[in-house]
Amino acid sequence: CRLDPYLTWALIAKNGTVSATTLADGDWDGDGNLPDPYVEVKGEGWSFGYTGYEDSNTLTPEWEYTIFWNFYTDDFLTPLEVTVWDKDGNADDFMGSCPLQITEEQMTSGEDIVVQCDRNQIEDDAGWTVTLYVVPMSEYYP
């Protein structure tokens, strides 16, 4: 039985861990401070991530913020890309990007979806883990 393609969902960034150092083994902000990580998710033809929800000066961010909502089932079942950035004043630092393929089971179970991007897994990845979860809009706005 396939999910109704017209159901709408929200994707929430829960928490994560990030590398203490850049690929060049330097600190993220150049002044010894820890990074201010935030998450961006891209799909085919769209990109979402809210930079106002970075967690400041931490290697273990606790976000609990909605990346996007009111997206149809099929939007979630296409290949996605999860990117983590370090929020800075002038230009944000790229911490890495890894693919994500959400399944119908993950969408309906309510369980955490853990995305792990190892250091240099693809290219220029500093290493991070992000925990996401999907919620039907009927539960998001009951």
Helices and strands as residue ranges (DSSP letters): E 8-18, E 37-43, E 46-48, G 51-53, E 62-72, H 73-76, E 80-86, E 93-100, H 104-109, E 113-117, E 128-136, H 137-140
